[in-house]
């Protein structure tokens, strides 16, 4: 009952935090949120040791009970316990290697059978003994508070080991915020009632004054003897069989928990990454599972060879170690809940303060009491046995040190370690505001469109101008200055791309749509949300400048001048080509152009073409030149990583994001994107390309391996950087020279806001210094949406930027949070790169890590009481039904999932 009360308090705290923090199940992920990542590392190592110790102890118990059952005089077969232990290890090693589904089915059947037979035994005892099946003597103070209460409490806690798993599987349900607390409470209450009644009845059956002596005399046969006495030989035999299978089932569950914890910390970078591989066919963490199996053989084998008693020392000691570890991890997790809510304004006294404090105190007392009496548990006076609990703090210190070293050695890996996300808060309702100030949006590409939609929903008055004749931005090849070309396709797949409320996979599009399909998708988005009525096409903003009282004066191409409360610039980032200046280039009599002016590979027919630069446009154009030109060359300054668009027939980004699952191809799959890419692409120097000089995703990914095909077939020749031009050719830094007709500079773009005076910004690396890449730090009411680059689909990120703009506009209108936002814009300089060391180049000066950026914006929304957006956020605004053949999401849905198999790669559940 004491353990139940403590764990119910833990459930309250645990549930309160999991309502706000989404994670894949491991306690250390919550610890990272509440107490920091080094403490999370300590918690993770303790948990792995605990689950591994429990699994080792249980398989030893399995062997011991099997030996005792067969050695019973009624059977009389004497086989050493270690033989059955070895069989148990082999069986579980096989099941662990196979897959989670098989293990779960086996576990469910065995545990259900055990519960059923014990309930039958309870009912028989109650029927025969009546009220005496429930002796009141068990509640006598001298029994409840006996000196061995610490050990008793530990065994009570051991009965609940794994209760959190039911809650953690809730992460995979449709409504985790509701299902996780429900599962946690149901698990604890059901376990409490079952074990309380069964234990009480067993004591009543043995006699309250004789139960302890009988259990000490023959611990392995205590329950079986009661079953024989009250149910006869048949029930005893059935109990014996189910005792063995239930111990095996428990061992299987804890082995899987240990393997998945090991898999999780390896994937998080604090264990050998080989252990983070999973079997491509079975989806099991097979290396981690095999590692735990081998370790079990070594530890149990050495203890057995040393003469340790299999039940009293090996099993009791290892199960005790594991139980102590779980108690300690739960205590740390409870204190993490306290730390998490201490920094939040939405904490509740009961769930955010009282429950976590009570759980922490109760669990710590239970841990200390059991650790002090550990020798009593094992019935051993050996100092070595008594020191077993010290392995837990040693594991914690080791985990702490590993994470601290990770922070110094690899900041990017440290950022990814124990990463969690706040759950979207779509229940936040903003009070209506009667906005009196009008703003102007400049640009009707995707960034401007999501900004306009957000302002329409919020009710902010605005004017909106686009210099071209329709939606589409750069994706309309007919727009003056568009960098589009006939061969262009989206480099992110439709499965992770699109706007909120209109994910691209809901439309009849190929995996990687062409520029025409993207243009039409954007225009259809504008029609479906009624944005055409809000925009003025064929009107350019010539200038925008600050005037008195924090307002902005805008001059239009039609000669009008208008004043606004603020300017929201959404001009796009790939309009203004960056042209290098090589020695001798002015003497070259051939053609030099920027990739922005390239339109089709056919225009290169009969020419010798040199493409300079290996970005996505550069390699696309190089492939077009290899197909159409007389001769084609590709000049690169550094080594790049070329990412295939498909892995096992699945779009690469969707596979790495876990949206799609590959077919069962056999073999092993790693969780490390770098390993996957390197294994598939191989040695690039064979093609004449320099080896990559950076880790994956430290530059914008080159989603193209067709270039390797052309290099391998000789249609394209790789060259190093240009040294200088002459009248008819180019000499490279390796001394080689070629005659060339046309040089295409795929050398990137400069960020320009041609309608705003450059002096209004502080420029760094050719990019304006903006808070969160959105807000001017110096001028009130000046916003930029879309001046950002990351390795991710952009349109949803633009919408999250738009929400930040709205947050500031509301603050200016109402005064709520205005001072805090002003301070943040002036003084806050967050690390939005997530520890990634992006290549030192002008293009990457505005690069952010998408995950770090999303997390930080989510923290600010949480802090300032702003709702999160999801696929249903704008649904009420639709003026037209979603495109033909597309599914219709419910506005109440949290997300709209693609009609594909979700990844079954192992997670910590």
C-alpha positions in Angstrom: 0.0 0.0 0.0 2.9 2.4 0.8 4.5 1.6 -2.6 1.2 2.1 -4.3 0.7 5.5 -2.7 4.2 6.6 -3.7 3.8 5.3 -7.2 0.4 7.0 -7.6 2.1 10.3 -6.7 4.7 9.4 -9.3 2.0 8.8 -11.8 0.4 12.1 -11.1 3.8 13.9 -11.7 4.8 11.7 -14.6 1.4 12.2 -16.3 1.5 16.0 -15.8 4.8 16.2 -17.6 4.0 13.8 -20.4 0.9 15.9 -21.2 3.4 18.7 -22.1 6.4 16.8 -23.3 6.3 14.4 -26.2 8.9 11.7 -26.2 9.6 8.1 -27.3 9.4 6.6 -23.9 12.6 6.6 -22.0 12.6 8.3 -18.6 15.9 10.0 -19.3 14.2 12.1 -22.0 12.0 13.7 -19.3 15.0 14.1 -17.0 16.8 16.1 -19.7 13.9 18.5 -19.9 13.7 19.0 -16.1 17.3 18.6 -14.8 19.5 18.9 -17.9 21.2 16.6 -20.3 24.2 15.5 -18.1 21.8 14.3 -15.4 19.8 12.6 -18.2 22.9 10.7 -19.2 23.3 9.5 -15.6 19.7 8.4 -15.5 20.1 6.6 -18.9 23.1 4.6 -17.7 21.4 3.7 -14.4 18.3 2.5 -16.3 20.3 0.3 -18.7 22.1 -1.3 -15.7 18.9 -1.7 -13.9 16.9 -3.4 -16.7 19.9 -5.6 -17.6 20.3 -6.6 -14.0 16.6 -7.5 -13.7 16.8 -9.6 -16.9 19.8 -11.5 -15.7 18.2 -12.2 -12.3 15.0 -13.4 -13.8 16.7 -15.8 -16.2 18.6 -17.2 -13.3 15.3 -17.6 -11.4 13.9 -19.4 -14.4 16.7 -21.9 -14.3 16.4 -22.4 -10.6 12.6 -22.8 -10.5 12.8 -25.2 -13.5 15.5 -27.2 -11.6 13.4 -27.3 -8.4 10.2 -28.3 -10.2 11.8 -31.3 -11.9 13.7 -32.2 -8.7 10.4 -32.5 -6.8 10.0 -36.0 -5.4 6.9 -36.6 -7.6 9.1 -36.2 -10.7 12.6 -36.9 -9.5 14.7 -35.5 -12.4 17.9 -33.7 -11.3 19.2 -31.4 -14.0 21.6 -28.5 -13.1 19.9 -25.1 -12.9 22.3 -23.5 -15.4 21.1 -25.8 -18.2 17.6 -24.3 -18.0 19.0 -20.8 -17.6 21.0 -21.4 -20.8 17.9 -22.5 -22.6 16.0 -19.4 -21.3 18.8 -17.2 -22.6 18.7 -18.9 -26.0 15.0 -18.6 -26.4 14.8 -14.9 -25.4 17.9 -14.2 -27.6 16.0 -15.6 -30.5 12.8 -13.7 -29.8 14.6 -10.5 -29.1 16.4 -10.8 -32.4 13.2 -11.4 -34.3 10.9 -8.5 -33.6 8.7 -6.6 -31.2 5.4 -8.0 -32.4 6.4 -11.6 -31.8 7.8 -10.8 -28.4 4.7 -8.8 -27.4 2.3 -11.6 -28.4 4.3 -14.2 -26.5 4.5 -12.0 -23.5 0.8 -11.2 -23.5 -0.3 -14.8 -23.7 2.0 -16.0 -20.9 1.2 -13.1 -18.5 -2.5 -13.5 -19.1 -2.3 -17.2 -18.2 -0.4 -16.4 -15.0 -2.9 -13.9 -13.9 -5.8 -16.3 -14.6 -4.4 -19.2 -12.6 -3.5 -17.1 -9.6 -7.0 -15.6 -9.6 -8.4 -19.1 -9.6 -6.1 -20.1 -6.7 -7.2 -16.9 -4.8 -10.9 -17.8 -5.3 -10.3 -21.4 -4.1 -8.6 -20.2 -1.0 -11.3 -17.6 -0.3 -14.0 -20.3 -0.7 -12.3 -22.7 1.7 -11.1 -20.3 4.4 -13.7 -17.6 4.1 -12.9 -14.5 6.2 -9.8 -16.2 7.5 -8.3 -15.8 4.0 -7.8 -12.2 5.0 -6.0 -12.2 8.4 -5.8 -8.8 10.1 -2.5 -9.7 11.7 -0.7 -8.6 8.6 -1.5 -5.0 9.5 -0.1 -5.2 13.0 2.4 -2.3 13.6 5.2 -4.7 14.5 4.7 -6.4 11.1 4.3 -3.2 9.0 7.3 -1.4 10.5 9.6 -4.4 11.0 13.4 -3.8 10.6 13.2 -5.4 7.2 10.6 -2.9 5.9 13.2 -1.6 3.4 13.5 -5.0 1.7 9.7 -5.4 1.9 9.3 -2.1 0.2 11.8 -3.0 -2.5 9.9 -6.2 -3.3 6.7 -4.1 -3.4 8.3 -1.7 -5.9 9.7 -4.7 -7.9 6.1 -5.8 -8.4 5.5 -2.6 -10.4 8.5 -2.7 -12.6 7.4 -2.1 -16.1 4.1 -0.4 -15.2 5.4 2.7 -17.1 5.5 0.7 -20.3 1.7 0.8 -20.7 1.9 4.6 -20.4 4.8 4.9 -22.7 3.1 2.9 -25.5 0.5 5.6 -25.3 2.8 7.8 -27.3 1.7 5.8 -30.3 -2.0 6.4 -29.7 -4.2 9.1 -31.3 -4.4 11.2 -28.1 -1.3 10.7 -25.9 -2.2 13.5 -23.6 -5.3 11.5 -22.4 -4.2 7.9 -23.0 -0.8 8.2 -21.1 -2.2 9.3 -17.8 -5.1 6.9 -18.1 -2.7 4.0 -18.8 -0.4 4.9 -16.0 -3.2 5.1 -13.4 -4.9 1.9 -14.6 -1.6 0.0 -14.5 -0.7 1.0 -11.0 -4.2 0.4 -9.6 -4.6 -3.0 -11.3 -1.2 -4.2 -10.1 -1.9 -2.9 -6.6 -5.2 -4.6 -6.3 -4.0 -7.9 -7.8 -0.8 -8.2 -5.8 -2.4 -6.9 -2.5 -5.2 -9.4 -2.6 -3.1 -12.3 -3.8 -0.4 -11.7 -1.2 -2.9 -11.2 1.6 -4.7 -14.4 0.6 -1.4 -16.4 0.3 -0.5 -15.3 3.9 -4.0 -16.3 5.0 -3.6 -19.7 3.3 -0.2 -20.4 4.9 -1.3 -18.9 8.3 -0.3 -15.4 9.4 2.2 -16.8 12.0 3.7 -19.5 9.8 3.9 -17.8 6.4 7.4 -16.3 6.9 8.9 -19.5 8.2 7.4 -21.5 5.3 8.7 -19.0 2.8 12.2 -19.1 4.2 12.2 -22.9 4.4 11.4 -23.4 0.7 11.1 -20.1 -1.2 10.9 -21.8 -4.6 7.9 -24.0 -3.6 6.0 -21.7 -1.3 3.2 -20.8 -3.7 3.3 -24.2 -5.3 2.8 -25.9 -1.9 -0.2 -23.7 -1.3 -1.6 -24.6 -4.7 -1.1 -28.3 -3.9 -2.8 -27.9 -0.5 -5.9 -26.1 -1.8 -6.2 -27.1 -5.4 -4.6 -30.5 -5.7 -1.8 -31.9 -7.9 -3.4 -30.6 -11.1 -3.5 -27.0 -9.9 0.0 -27.3 -8.5 1.4 -28.6 -11.8 -0.5 -25.9 -13.7 0.9 -23.2 -11.3 4.4 -24.7 -11.7 4.2 -24.5 -15.5 2.8 -21.0 -15.5 5.3 -19.9 -12.9 8.1 -20.9 -15.2 6.5 -19.4 -18.3 5.7 -16.1 -16.4 9.2 -15.8 -15.2 10.4 -16.4 -18.8 7.8 -13.9 -20.0 9.1 -11.3 -17.5 12.6 -12.0 -18.6 11.6 -11.5 -22.2 10.0 -8.2 -21.4 12.9 -6.9 -19.4 15.4 -8.1 -21.9 13.6 -6.2 -24.6 13.5 -3.1 -22.3 17.2 -3.4 -21.7 17.9 -3.8 -25.5 15.7 -0.9 -26.4 17.3 1.4 -23.8 20.7 0.4 -25.1 19.5 1.0 -28.7 18.1 4.4 -27.6 21.3 5.7 -25.9 23.4 4.4 -28.8 21.1 6.3 -31.2 21.5 9.3 -28.9 25.3 9.2 -29.2 26.3 8.0 -25.7 26.9 4.3 -26.5 28.6 2.7 -29.5 26.6 3.6 -32.6 26.7 0.0 -33.8 24.2 -0.8 -31.1 21.8 1.7 -32.8 21.4 -0.5 -35.8 18.1 -2.4 -36.4 17.3 -5.4 -38.5 15.9 -4.3 -41.8 13.4 -7.2 -42.0 12.4 -7.7 -38.3 12.7 -4.1 -37.2 14.4 -5.3 -34.1 17.4 -3.7 -32.4 19.2 -7.0 -33.0 22.8 -5.8 -32.1 21.7 -4.4 -28.8 19.6 -7.5 -28.1 22.6 -9.8 -28.9 24.9 -7.6 -26.7 22.5 -8.0 -23.7 22.3 -11.8 -24.3 26.1 -12.2 -24.4 26.5 -10.0 -21.3 24.0 -12.2 -19.5 25.9 -15.3 -20.4 29.1 -13.8 -19.2 27.8 -12.4 -15.9 25.6 -15.3 -14.8 28.1 -17.8 -16.0 31.0 -16.3 -14.0 28.8 -16.0 -10.9 27.7 -19.6 -11.3 31.2 -20.9 -11.8 32.2 -18.9 -8.7 29.8 -21.1 -6.7 27.2 -18.4 -5.9 23.7 -19.7 -5.0 21.5 -19.2 -8.0 18.5 -18.0 -6.1 19.6 -16.4 -2.9 22.7 -14.6 -4.3 22.5 -14.4 -8.1 18.8 -14.0 -8.7 18.1 -12.0 -5.5 21.2 -9.9 -5.9 20.6 -9.0 -9.6 16.9 -8.5 -9.2 17.6 -6.3 -6.2 20.1 -4.3 -8.1 17.7 -3.8 -11.0 14.8 -2.8 -8.7 17.0 -0.4 -6.8 18.0 1.1 -10.2 14.4 1.5 -11.3 13.5 3.2 -8.0 16.5 5.5 -8.4 15.5 6.4 -12.0 11.9 7.0 -10.9 13.1 9.3 -8.1 15.3 11.3 -10.5 12.4 11.5 -12.9 10.0 12.7 -10.2 12.5 15.5 -9.3 12.8 16.3 -13.0 9.0 17.0 -13.1 9.5 19.4 -10.2 12.4 21.1 -12.1 10.3 21.3 -15.3 7.3 22.9 -13.7 9.4 25.2 -11.6 10.2 27.3 -14.7 6.6 27.3 -16.0 3.7 29.5 -15.4 1.1 26.8 -15.9 2.1 24.5 -13.1 -0.5 23.2 -10.7 0.2 22.8 -7.0 -0.9 19.2 -6.8 0.6 17.7 -10.0 3.5 20.1 -10.4 4.7 20.5 -6.8 3.1 18.3 -4.2 3.0 15.0 -6.1 6.5 15.1 -7.5 7.9 16.1 -4.1 6.0 13.3 -2.3 7.1 10.8 -5.0 10.7 11.9 -4.8 10.9 11.6 -1.0 9.1 8.3 -1.0 11.3 6.8 -3.7 14.5 8.0 -2.1 13.5 6.6 1.2 12.7 3.3 -0.4 16.0 3.3 -2.2 18.1 4.1 0.8 16.2 1.6 3.1 16.7 -1.2 0.6 20.3 -0.4 -0.1 21.1 -0.4 3.6 19.6 -3.8 4.0 20.9 -5.3 0.8 22.9 -8.0 2.6 19.7 -9.2 4.3 18.1 -9.5 0.9 20.8 -11.8 -0.4 21.4 -13.6 2.9 25.1 -13.0 2.4 27.7 -11.3 4.5 30.1 -10.9 1.6 31.4 -7.4 1.3 31.3 -7.8 -2.5 27.6 -8.6 -2.4 26.9 -5.8 0.0 28.6 -3.4 -2.4 26.5 -4.3 -5.4 24.2 -1.2 -5.0 27.2 1.0 -5.4 27.3 0.0 -9.1 24.3 2.3 -9.6 25.9 5.6 -8.6 29.0 4.5 -10.5 26.9 4.0 -13.6 25.3 7.4 -13.0 28.6 9.2 -12.7 29.9 7.5 -15.9 26.8 8.5 -17.8 27.1 12.1 -16.5 30.8 12.3 -17.6 30.0 10.8 -21.0 27.4 13.5 -21.7 29.6 16.3 -20.5 32.4 15.1 -22.8 29.9 14.8 -25.6 29.0 18.5 -25.1 32.7 19.5 -25.5 33.6 17.1 -28.3 30.5 17.3 -30.5 28.0 20.1 -29.8 25.7 18.9 -32.6 25.5 15.4 -31.1 24.9 16.9 -27.6 22.0 19.0 -29.0 20.4 15.8 -30.5 21.0 13.8 -27.3 17.8 13.3 -25.3 15.9 15.7 -27.5 12.2 16.1 -26.8 9.4 18.3 -28.1 6.7 20.2 -26.3 3.3 18.9 -27.3 1.4 21.3 -29.5 -1.0 23.4 -27.5 -4.0 23.9 -29.8 -6.3 24.5 -26.8 -5.0 28.0 -26.2 -7.7 30.5 -27.1 -6.6 34.1 -27.8 -9.0 36.8 -26.8 -10.4 38.8 -29.7 -8.6 42.0 -30.6 -10.1 44.9 -32.6 -7.0 45.8 -34.6 -6.8 49.4 -35.6 -3.4 49.5 -37.3 -2.8 48.3 -40.9 0.3 46.5 -42.1 1.7 45.8 -45.5 3.0 42.4 -46.9 5.5 42.6 -49.7 5.6 39.5 -51.9 3.2 36.7 -52.8 5.4 33.7 -52.9 4.9 30.9 -50.4 6.2 33.0 -47.4 3.9 35.9 -48.2 1.0 33.6 -48.7 1.2 31.9 -45.3 1.7 35.4 -43.7 -1.4 36.7 -45.4 -3.4 33.6 -44.3 -2.3 34.0 -40.7 -3.2 37.7 -40.7 -6.6 36.9 -42.1 -7.3 34.4 -39.4 -6.1 36.8 -36.7 -8.1 39.7 -38.1 -5.2 42.1 -38.7 -5.9 44.6 -41.4 -3.3 44.6 -44.2 -2.5 45.4 -47.8 -0.6 43.0 -49.9 1.4 43.7 -53.0 3.1 41.4 -55.6 5.0 42.7 -58.6 4.2 39.7 -60.7 0.8 38.7 -62.2 0.0 35.6 -60.1 1.1 33.4 -57.1 4.1 31.3 -57.6 7.2 33.3 -56.8 10.3 31.7 -58.1 8.4 28.6 -59.2 6.8 30.5 -62.1 9.5 30.2 -64.8 7.8 33.2 -66.7 8.4 35.6 -63.8 11.2 38.0 -64.5 14.3 37.0 -62.6 13.0 33.5 -61.7 15.9 31.0 -61.4 13.6 28.2 -62.6 14.6 25.9 -65.4 12.9 23.1 -67.2 14.7 20.3 -65.4 14.0 21.6 -61.9 12.2 19.5 -59.4 11.5 19.9 -55.7 14.4 18.5 -53.7 12.2 17.5 -50.7 9.6 14.8 -51.2 5.9 15.4 -51.0 5.7 13.3 -47.9 7.4 16.0 -45.7 6.5 19.1 -47.8 3.6 21.5 -48.1 1.6 24.0 -46.1 -0.3 23.5 -42.9 -3.7 22.3 -43.8 -2.6 21.3 -47.3 0.2 18.8 -47.0 1.6 17.9 -50.4 1.0 14.2 -50.1 -2.7 14.8 -50.1 -2.5 16.0 -53.7 -2.0 13.9 -56.9 1.7 14.6 -57.2 4.8 12.5 -57.8 7.3 12.0 -55.0 9.4 14.9 -56.2 7.2 17.3 -58.1 8.4 19.4 -61.1 8.5 23.2 -61.0 5.2 23.3 -62.9 3.5 21.1 -60.4 4.8 23.1 -57.5 3.7 26.3 -59.2 0.2 24.9 -59.6 0.1 23.5 -56.1 1.0 27.0 -54.7 -1.7 28.6 -56.9 -4.3 26.0 -55.8 -3.4 26.8 -52.2 -4.1 30.4 -52.8 -7.5 29.6 -54.3 -8.5 27.1 -51.6 -7.9 29.7 -48.8 -9.3 32.6 -50.7 -6.1 34.6 -50.8 -6.6 36.1 -54.3 -9.1 38.5 -52.8 -6.5 39.9 -50.5 -3.6 40.5 -52.8 -2.9 43.2 -55.4 -0.9 41.7 -58.3 1.2 43.6 -60.8 2.1 46.2 -58.2 5.7 46.6 -56.9 6.8 48.1 -53.6 9.5 50.6 -54.7 10.5 51.7 -51.2 9.6 51.3 -47.6 11.1 53.7 -45.0 10.5 54.5 -41.4 8.7 57.8 -40.5 7.7 59.4 -37.2 5.9 57.4 -34.5 7.2 54.0 -35.6 5.2 54.0 -38.8 6.4 53.1 -42.3 5.9 55.0 -45.6 5.6 52.8 -48.7 5.9 54.0 -52.3 4.2 51.8 -54.9 5.0 51.3 -58.6 1.7 53.0 -59.5 2.8 56.2 -57.9 0.9 55.8 -54.6 2.3 56.5 -51.2 0.8 54.9 -48.2 1.6 54.8 -44.5 1.5 51.6 -42.4 2.1 50.4 -38.9 4.6 47.9 -40.1 6.2 46.2 -43.1 6.4 42.4 -43.5 8.9 41.6 -46.3 8.6 38.2 -47.9 10.7 38.7 -51.1 12.3 35.2 -51.3 16.1 34.5 -51.3 16.9 33.2 -54.8 16.3 36.3 -57.0 19.7 38.0 -57.0 22.5 35.9 -58.3 26.0 36.1 -56.8 28.6 36.3 -59.5 32.3 35.6 -58.7 35.1 37.6 -60.3 37.9 35.4 -61.5 41.2 36.7 -62.9 41.0 37.2 -66.7 37.2 36.8 -66.8 36.8 40.1 -68.6 39.0 38.9 -71.4 37.0 35.8 -72.0 35.2 35.9 -75.4 32.7 33.1 -74.6 29.5 33.4 -72.6 29.5 33.7 -68.8 26.1 33.6 -67.2 24.5 32.9 -63.8 22.4 29.8 -63.2 19.5 32.1 -62.6 19.4 32.8 -66.4 19.6 29.1 -67.4 16.3 27.8 -68.8 16.8 24.5 -70.6 19.5 22.0 -71.4 18.6 22.2 -75.1 20.2 25.7 -75.2 23.5 24.1 -74.6 23.5 21.8 -77.6 26.8 21.8 -79.6 28.7 23.7 -76.9 31.5 23.0 -74.5 30.0 23.9 -71.1 31.6 24.5 -67.7 29.3 24.6 -64.7 30.8 26.2 -61.6 29.4 25.2 -58.3 27.9 21.9 -57.0 24.7 23.1 -55.3 21.4 21.5 -56.3 21.0 23.8 -59.2 24.6 23.4 -60.3 24.4 19.6 -60.4 21.0 19.7 -62.1 22.4 22.0 -64.8 25.6 19.9 -65.1 23.4 16.8 -65.7 21.5 18.8 -68.4 24.8 19.8 -70.0 26.0 16.2 -69.9 22.9 15.2 -71.8 22.8 18.0 -74.4 26.2 19.7 -74.7 29.1 18.7 -76.9 31.3 18.4 -73.7 30.4 19.2 -70.1 32.6 20.0 -67.1 31.8 20.6 -63.4 34.1 22.7 -61.3 33.9 22.3 -57.5 35.9 24.0 -54.8 35.2 21.6 -52.0 33.9 18.1 -51.4 30.2 17.7 -51.1 27.9 14.9 -50.1 25.6 13.7 -52.8 22.4 12.3 -51.3 20.3 9.8 -53.3 16.7 10.7 -53.6 15.6 7.1 -52.8 16.7 4.5 -50.4 15.2 1.0 -51.0 12.6 2.7 -53.3 11.6 5.1 -50.5 12.2 8.9 -50.7 15.2 9.5 -48.6 13.9 12.4 -46.5 10.7 10.5 -45.7 12.7 7.5 -44.7 15.1 9.4 -42.4 12.2 11.3 -40.9 10.5 8.0 -40.1 7.4 8.9 -42.2 7.8 5.9 -44.5 9.3 2.5 -43.8 11.5 0.6 -46.2 10.5 -2.9 -47.5 11.9 -6.0 -45.7 15.2 -6.3 -47.5 17.1 -8.2 -44.9 20.5 -7.3 -43.4 21.1 -4.4 -41.0 20.1 -0.8 -41.1 21.9 1.9 -39.2 20.2 4.8 -37.6 23.0 7.2 -38.6 22.2 9.2 -41.7 25.9 9.7 -42.4 26.5 5.9 -42.5 23.5 5.3 -44.7 24.6 7.9 -47.2 28.2 6.9 -47.2 27.3 3.2 -47.7 25.1 4.0 -50.6 27.2 6.6 -52.4 30.7 5.2 -51.7 34.0 6.8 -52.5 33.4 10.1 -54.5 37.0 10.5 -55.3 36.6 7.7 -57.9 34.6 10.2 -60.0 37.3 12.9 -59.8 35.4 14.7 -57.0 37.2 15.8 -53.8 36.3 13.9 -50.7 33.6 15.6 -48.5 35.1 18.0 -46.1 32.2 18.2 -43.7 29.7 16.0 -41.9 26.3 15.3 -43.5 23.9 18.2 -43.3 26.6 20.8 -42.4 25.8 22.2 -45.8 22.6 22.2 -47.8 22.2 18.6 -49.0 22.8 17.9 -52.7 19.8 15.7 -53.5 21.2 14.3 -56.7 23.1 11.2 -57.6 22.4 11.5 -61.4 25.6 13.6 -61.5 27.6 10.5 -60.4 26.0 8.5 -63.2 27.2 11.1 -65.7 30.6 11.3 -64.2 30.9 7.5 -64.2 29.9 7.4 -67.9 32.3 10.1 -68.9 29.5 12.5 -70.1 30.6 14.9 -67.4 34.2 15.6 -66.2 34.9 16.9 -62.7 37.4 19.8 -62.3 38.7 21.7 -59.3 38.3 25.4 -58.7 39.1 27.9 -61.4 42.5 29.6 -61.3 41.9 32.1 -64.1 40.3 32.7 -67.5 41.9 33.5 -70.8 40.3 34.6 -74.0 39.0 31.2 -75.0 39.3 28.9 -72.0 39.7 28.3 -68.3 42.7 27.1 -66.3 42.1 25.2 -63.0 44.0 25.2 -59.8 45.5 21.8 -60.7 47.1 23.4 -63.8 44.8 21.7 -66.4 43.1 23.9 -69.0 40.0 23.5 -71.2 38.6 25.4 -74.2 35.0 26.4 -73.3 32.1 28.2 -75.0 29.8 28.8 -72.1 30.5 29.1 -68.3 27.4 28.9 -66.0 28.0 30.2 -62.5 25.9 28.2 -60.1 27.4 30.2 -57.3 24.5 31.0 -55.1 22.5 34.1 -54.4 22.7 37.2 -52.3 20.0 38.3 -49.9 18.5 41.5 -51.0 15.6 43.8 -49.9 15.8 46.3 -52.7 12.9 48.4 -51.4 14.5 48.9 -48.0 17.6 51.0 -47.4 20.5 48.6 -46.5 21.6 51.0 -43.8 18.5 50.0 -41.8 20.1 46.6 -41.1 23.2 45.4 -39.5 24.6 43.0 -42.2 26.6 40.0 -41.3 28.1 37.6 -43.9 25.9 39.2 -46.6 22.7 38.6 -44.5 20.7 41.0 -42.4 21.0 40.4 -38.6 17.5 39.6 -37.6 16.2 38.3 -34.3 15.1 34.7 -35.0 15.7 35.6 -38.7 12.4 37.5 -38.5 12.6 40.8 -36.5 14.6 43.9 -37.0 16.5 44.5 -33.8 16.6 48.2 -34.3 13.3 49.2 -36.0 9.9 48.6 -34.6 7.4 47.1 -37.1 9.9 45.7 -39.6 9.6 42.0 -40.2 11.1 39.6 -42.7 9.6 36.2 -43.4 11.5 33.6 -45.4 15.1 34.9 -45.0 16.2 31.6 -43.6 17.7 28.3 -44.9 17.7 24.9 -43.3 17.9 21.2 -44.2 14.1 20.8 -44.1 10.9 21.6 -46.0 10.3 25.3 -45.7 6.6 26.1 -46.0 5.6 25.1 -42.5 8.6 26.8 -41.0 7.4 30.0 -42.8 4.1 29.6 -41.0 5.8 29.3 -37.7 7.7 32.5 -38.5 4.4 34.2 -39.4 3.0 33.3 -36.0 5.9 35.1 -34.3 5.1 38.2 -36.4 1.5 38.0 -35.3 2.6 37.6 -31.7 4.5 40.9 -32.0 1.7 42.7 -33.8 -0.8 41.7 -31.0 1.7 42.8 -28.4 2.0 46.2 -30.1 -1.8 46.5 -30.3 -2.6 45.4 -26.7 0.6 46.0 -24.8 0.5 42.4 -23.4 4.0 40.9 -23.5 5.3 43.9 -25.4 8.1 44.8 -23.0 9.3 41.1 -23.0 9.3 40.9 -26.7 11.2 44.2 -27.0 13.8 42.9 -24.6 14.1 39.6 -26.5 14.6 41.4 -29.8 17.3 43.6 -28.4 19.2 41.1 -26.2 18.3 37.5 -27.0 20.9 35.7 -29.1 19.9 32.0 -29.0 21.9 29.2 -30.7 19.6 28.2 -33.5 22.2 25.9 -35.2 21.8 23.1 -32.7 25.6 22.7 -32.4 26.0 22.1 -36.1 29.2 23.6 -37.5 27.9 24.7 -40.9 30.4 25.2 -43.7 31.9 28.7 -43.5 30.4 30.3 -46.6 28.1 33.2 -47.3 25.2 30.9 -48.1 25.4 29.2 -44.7 25.7 32.4 -42.6 21.9 32.4 -42.2 21.5 28.6 -41.8 19.8 27.3 -38.8 19.1 23.8 -37.6 15.4 23.1 -38.3 14.9 21.2 -35.1 16.6 23.8 -33.0 14.6 26.5 -34.6 11.3 24.7 -34.2 12.1 24.0 -30.6 13.0 27.5 -29.7 9.9 29.0 -31.4 7.8 26.4 -29.5 9.4 27.5 -26.3 8.6 31.1 -27.0 5.0 30.3 -27.9 4.7 28.4 -24.7 6.3 31.2 -22.7 4.1 33.9 -24.2 0.9 32.0 -24.3 0.5 31.6 -28.0 -1.2 28.6 -29.6 0.7 26.1 -31.7 -0.5 25.3 -35.2 -1.4 22.0 -36.7 -3.0 20.7 -39.9 -6.5 21.7 -38.7 -5.5 25.2 -37.4 -6.7 27.1 -40.5 -9.4 24.6 -41.6 -12.4 26.9 -40.9 -10.9 29.5 -43.3 -11.1 27.3 -46.5 -13.0 28.9 -49.3 -12.8 25.8 -51.5 -12.6 22.1 -50.9 -9.1 20.6 -51.0 -7.8 19.5 -54.3 -9.2 16.6 -56.4 -8.3 13.1 -55.1 -7.1 14.6 -51.8 -8.3 13.3 -48.4 -10.1 15.8 -46.1 -8.6 16.2 -42.6 -10.7 16.9 -39.6 -10.1 20.2 -37.9 -10.2 18.3 -34.6 -7.4 16.0 -35.7 -4.0 16.7 -34.2 -2.3 15.8 -37.5 -3.1 14.4 -40.8 -1.0 11.3 -41.4 0.0 10.1 -44.8 -1.7 7.0 -46.0 1.5 5.0 -45.7 3.1 2.7 -43.2 4.6 4.5 -40.3 8.2 3.5 -39.4 8.5 0.5 -37.2 12.2 1.2 -36.4 12.7 0.6 -32.7 11.8 3.4 -30.3 12.0 3.5 -26.6 8.6 2.1 -25.8 
